[in-house]
Amino acid sequence: MPSRPANRPQGHAAPKRVLVILRRPPEHPRTAQGLRAAVGYAAVGLRVQIACVGPAQPIGLRPAAELPPLLVRPRQTLVALGSLLVSLSDDPQAAERLSELAQASDVVVCW
């Protein structure tokens, strides 16, 4: 019988929706790490949404050719797997959208 984490009540399914928030510039090493982690989440069957906020906005807006090489492959993989990729500015309307995405998710991971 597989063990379950101590903090998960018996009979509850694992989280199915994951929101990954990227908040660093595309050149930052943690940004690439966050995208690779998101690929891992998607690979195990979780529904992944990526929100690129503030300095990370170009990840969702620029063509792949304009991104640092370490971001191209994970971003393209996420898109191919059907993950939603959203770029949000720092205005109040974008903050509201981010809040909606977070509330609709089972888990939120910030990079």
Beta strands, then each sheet from edge to edge (+ up, - down):
strand 1: 17-22
strand 2: 47-53
strand 3: 84-88
strand 4: 107-110
sheet 1: 3+ 2+ 1+ 4+
end
